[in-house]
Amino acid sequence: MNEIVKPDSLIVAEAESLTETFFGGCPHDCPDTCSMLFDVKDGQLQGVRGNPDHPMTRGGLCVKLKDYEKRHYHPDRLLYPMKRVGPKGSKQFERITWDEALDTIVTRWKAIIDQYGPQAIAPYSYLGNQGLVHGLNGGDAFFNRMGATVTERTFCGEGSCTAWLLTVGPTAGLDPDSYIHSKYIVIWACNSVSTNLHHWAIVKDAQKKGAKVVVIDTYASRTAKAADWHIAPKPGTDGALAMALINSIIEQGFVDQDYVDNYTVGFEELKERASTRTPEWAAEITGVPADDIRKLAREMATEQPVGIRIGVALERHYGGGQTIRAVACIPALTGAWRHVGGGITQFGVWEHPYRFDVICRPDLIPEGTRVVSNLQIGRALTGEMQLDPPIMSMMCWNSNPVTQAPETDKIVEGLMREDLFMVSAEHFISDTASYADILLPATMGAEMEDMILSWGHLYLTYNTKCAEAPGEAIPNNEIFRRLAARLGFEEENFKWTDSECLEHYVDWSAPACEGIDLAYMREHGFARLKVGTPDDRAPHREGNFPTPTGKCMLKVEGATNFVAPPFRQMYEGFQPGEALDPLPDYLGPRESHTNDPELAKRYPLNIVSPKSHYFLNSCYANMEDKQKGQGEQFVMISQADADARSIRDGDRVQVANDRGAFKGVARITDDVKAGIVVATLGYWRQLNEGTVNSISSGAFTDMGHAPSFSDNLVEVSRAN
């Protein structure tokens, strides 16, 4: 048979259409920051895989991300600049050019600045993208140069940060990889199976080796059901449990006195404070039996190494900061820090060498610039705050406050203002974007170069620009570059390419980056920081805490409330500044039967709003396959509470309080105790009758201007 000889042109064409693989990093707001592989053919993203070479994420991806290409090419994706042509919220837009969009924005902003001053313009962003270039802080330098209102972004973890920094300083603490060496693991207020999957894999490996896994959570989450022991305190009472553990560790004689004497400050004062916080006292508050508290204290002190993983949910009630301070004291009292696999994990980001001052340029902020919290944007937009000047324009990117922020009815009321000029850079016409005057199409992960901030582990993660953006979508940073040029901003950082940004945004000369540079990241996709290995890292074996004393601060004299600077554009002006208790203690929830019995008569149920399993905050909640997996918006309720309200499983119910209401399907379950209901976060308002944040309060917790998402009372009734 004659051999078939292909024309040279066909051979070249076939070669050009081969699938290529590139390094990527998951850009979503998750501690795992997975190292990924992008499969690209002819400039189109074909699929996404986990990088099997990454020691922590191990080639696995969560259910949210595993078909990431479907999000890139979703039929509803925003592809072109658009202007509003119908009523706000109607989703009636028409296509315009980039020049028209940018000229319109700049013209409107200049007019607002001329009439009201630059503080009448407010940026609004969060971690819809975690990239150093295109993420949370990517627009900060631009708005700081403008002199716009500074916005605090305290959706999750910021109260935890305040408490953590006061107690142990900016340390990454216990390496998540080191839990393989832990003999006893406490996961406190974290549903790892749904929100920290790759750390859960390490925990399961440790469990197979004999480690005991304890989950402390208000309801029986997926993680709690897989634990050896589930402890379920009432919502907002974890601080009482923590103080009782301190009491019991001391009273049972389990204090590592040598460690305490050498590496802590304030033990005697903490001992006195905790002396009345007995297990019996805590049992009355938490519903956890006193004997269980003593048992937990004994095991946490004696089954070393003991690793504690705290979740961001621990801060989400009025006393959340004090709770985290108390929990963070425990490893010092027991000497857990002496061991590899011992201690506590909050955010690994504290030891990452990111140069937030270069990213944000706080030196450009005019003196006296005001600060407004993103959690209270509804109050700001409706005039409830009585701001002078009022906010006349807002630009939103990497965030969807209409579902993710509290008091959403107020936010919608504010966004409906005809005199508010709203700009949104987005992937879809989200709940928030539907109120915009100008929509700007933004690129997704495979379409832009970045380094993805990793707050949950000790690896740097690189993301390659390897796919062509559909339509006319451009990266966030390019949007700000073009706006800066039109506004005449001459600082060199507004002219850097994305690659040049990465050269400047990481301190490649830091000891943690020894042997690592941007070229290395491009070649390997990820790199572990030089901060010890998972098999030998015990950073506080002999103290060495990055606090003013070098010790764990069980007591902090003269402490005042603050928000960590990266969450407020690196601005130090107008910090909260209230005096804080020198010692940790229990502060009860603001809305409770004990603290507000009159409110509890009308709204007798505590509501908890954890993250959804199939959504990443509100990302993916518009995609049919994820909606199918997550199910219709639901409300978990106990049989006793359902019976008292004549609610049957599957009934449509309304959850309400004075702030608003939402509807969902009742799920009667033993996973929640009487007096508690659970509704998960992330559902889109335009696809449902309200969402869980319709009932959430915008009140701050005790530290860091953190949100009180789990400090809300409601009533549930059958919906008509």
Secondary structure, 3 states (H helix, E strand, C coil): CCCCCCCHHHHHHHHHCCCEEEEEECCCCCCCCCEEEEEEECCEEEEEEECCCCCCCCCCCCCCCCCHHHHHCCCCCCCCCEEECCCCCCCCEEECCHHHHHHHHHHHHHHHHHHHCHHHEEEEECCCCCECCCCCCCCHHHHHHHCCCEEECCCCCHHHHHHHHHHCCCCCCCCHHHHHHCCEEEEECCCHHHHCHHHHHHHHHHHHCCCEEEEECCCCCHHHHCCCEEECCCCCCHHHHHHHHHHHHHHCCCCCHHHHHHHEECHHHHHHHHCCCCHHHHHHHHCCCHHHHHHHHHHHHHCCCEEEEECHHHHCCCCHHHHHHHHHHHHHHHCHHHCCCCEEECCHHHHCCECHHHHHCHHHCCCCCCEEEHHHHHHHHHCCCCCCCCCCEEEEECCCHHHHCCCHHHHHHHHCCCCCEEEEEECCCCCCHHHCCEEEEECCHHHCCEEECCCCCCEEEEECCCCCCCCCCECHHHHHHHHHHHHCCCCHHHHCCHHHHHHHHECCCCHHHCCCCHHHHHHHCEEECCCCCCCCCCCCCCCCCCCCCCCEECCCCCCECCCCHHHHCCCCCCCCCCECCCCCCCCCCCCCCCCCHHHHHHCCEEEECCECCCCECCECCCCHHHHHHHCCCEEEECHHHHHHCCCCCCCEEEEEECCEEEEEEEEECCCCCCCEEECCECCCHHHCCCCHHHCCCCCECCCCCCECCCCEEEEEEECC
